[in-house]
Amino acid sequence: MCRAGTKKTVTRTECTLAALEQAAALIAPNGLLSVMCYPGHEGGKEEAEAVEAFLSRLPHHSWRAGKYQLLNTGTPAPFQICAFRLD
């Protein structure tokens, strides 16, 4: 887990994906799932790619997912992915 202000403590991909699976199952119709990804730390790029892949695989007929990422930074910038449940 990550505590505010502590850069030494980071999330693990397998825990993040398990949490996303549970969250996606709980989101009500017209609900929003928002995830901030931090690819700049060790293992962060792989975790961010896994999160993006998971949210990209949500069924198109019941979800819409989009990504917001800054493009003009010199380092891997954090980015946000939101998934909106339609049904």
C-alpha positions in Angstrom: 0.0 0.0 0.0 1.0 3.6 -0.4 0.8 6.1 2.4 0.6 9.8 1.7 4.0 11.3 1.5 5.8 8.0 1.6 7.6 7.1 -1.7 9.2 4.0 -0.3 5.9 2.1 0.0 4.3 1.2 -3.3 1.4 -1.0 -4.5 1.9 -4.4 -6.1 0.4 -5.3 -9.5 -1.4 -8.4 -8.3 -3.0 -6.6 -5.4 -4.0 -3.7 -7.7 -5.6 -6.0 -10.2 -7.5 -7.9 -7.6 -8.8 -4.6 -6.1 -9.9 -3.5 -9.6 -11.8 -6.7 -10.3 -13.7 -6.3 -7.0 -14.3 -2.6 -7.6 -15.6 -3.2 -11.2 -18.0 -5.8 -9.8 -19.4 -3.2 -7.3 -19.7 -0.2 -9.5 -23.4 0.7 -10.0 -24.9 1.6 -13.3 -23.8 5.2 -14.2 -21.0 4.8 -11.7 -17.3 5.8 -12.3 -14.1 3.9 -11.5 -11.1 6.2 -11.5 -7.5 5.0 -11.2 -4.3 7.1 -10.9 -1.3 5.3 -12.3 2.3 6.2 -11.3 4.7 4.7 -13.8 7.8 6.5 -12.5 8.7 4.2 -9.6 10.3 0.8 -9.8 7.7 -1.6 -11.1 5.3 1.3 -11.8 5.5 1.0 -15.6 4.5 -2.6 -15.5 1.7 -2.0 -13.0 0.4 0.9 -15.1 0.4 -1.2 -18.2 -1.5 -4.0 -16.4 -4.1 -1.5 -15.1 -4.5 -0.1 -18.6 -4.9 -3.6 -20.1 -7.4 -4.6 -17.5 -9.6 -1.5 -18.0 -9.2 -1.9 -21.8 -10.8 -5.3 -21.6 -14.0 -4.2 -19.9 -17.0 -5.1 -22.1 -17.6 -2.3 -24.6 -21.4 -2.7 -24.4 -21.4 -1.9 -20.7 -18.3 0.3 -20.1 -16.5 3.3 -21.5 -12.9 3.8 -20.5 -10.6 6.7 -21.3 -7.1 7.8 -20.3 -5.8 11.3 -19.5 -2.0 11.7 -19.7 0.4 14.6 -20.0 2.5 14.4 -23.1 5.1 17.1 -22.6 7.0 15.9 -19.5 10.6 14.7 -19.4 9.8 11.8 -17.0 7.0 9.2 -16.9 4.1 11.3 -15.7 1.3 9.9 -13.6 -1.9 9.4 -15.6 -5.5 8.8 -14.9 -7.8 6.2 -16.4 -11.6 6.4 -15.8 -14.1 3.7 -16.6 -17.8 4.6 -16.7 -20.4 1.9 -16.3 -23.3 2.3 -18.7 -25.8 -0.5 -17.8 
